[in-house]
Amino acid sequence: MPSHKTALMAGAALIGLLTADPSWAFGNDPYFALSGGLNFVPDITLDSTSFPLSTYPRMLDFNTGFAGTAAFGGRIGTSLRLEKELSYRFNTLDSLTVQIEGPQGFDDGSVSAFGVMANGWIDIPTGTGWTPYIGGGIGAANVHLSLDSNTGAPCTCWGVDIDSSQWVFAYQLGAGVAIGMGGGITATLDYRYFATSEFSMPFTSDGGAPSGDATGSYSAHSALFGLRFPLGGP
């Protein structure tokens, strides 16, 4: 199920709608911001009340992936900025380990998260062209997990397959610095910690084992570079 493609198409349509009407932005000095960079996902542990995950949870280790965001925002007062943000994060599977058994082979695996967030950022004036900021946000994320694992060697275990997605609660914390580039355009460098509540997705298993629901939690560390463009002129 290519739900990540559907999420990207929906996000692109929403960006187009909001760009056509800047009044969607919050507060004064409205802006549109884009950012992209590297995404790091800590190991995800898949558990279940159903065998084989109930006895042999899977630990998923992911390669470095990518993250991208698009946001509309504006200023409230002198230091507070509020934003509406869309984000997308994607990582491929690097290794799969079965608890007690050890490494397990797999044919394919990935995880993605499409986030819809409301953010608040506090700018810290320095009297220079560099403005640090801290903040965070809350919202929802569509987490999509794909796993096609093998039965047998290198471990004596059943294969577990997942291809599903679920909307869950999401939050993020972050900090960064904005650098004035002239003409009202601002470059940004920031770090985001993004995490969700627990998800539950159906899995199938080889070897005649019954199927069930796999549970886990998604989190990510993102290093982003971006540009912030004023709406309505500098």
Buried (B, 14 or more C-beta within 10 A) or exposed (E): EEBBEBBBEBBEEBBEEBEEEBEBBBBEBBBBBBBBBEBBBBEBBBBBEBBBBEEBBBBBBBBEBEBBBBBBBBBBEEEBBBBBBBBBBBBBBBBBBBBEBEEBBBEEBBBBBBBBBEBBBEBEEEEEEEBBBBBBBEBBBBBBBBBBBBBEEEBEBBBBBBBBBBEBEBBBEBBBBBBBEEEBBBBBBBEBBBBBBEBEBBBEBBEEBEBBBBBBBBBBBBBBBBBBBBBEEE
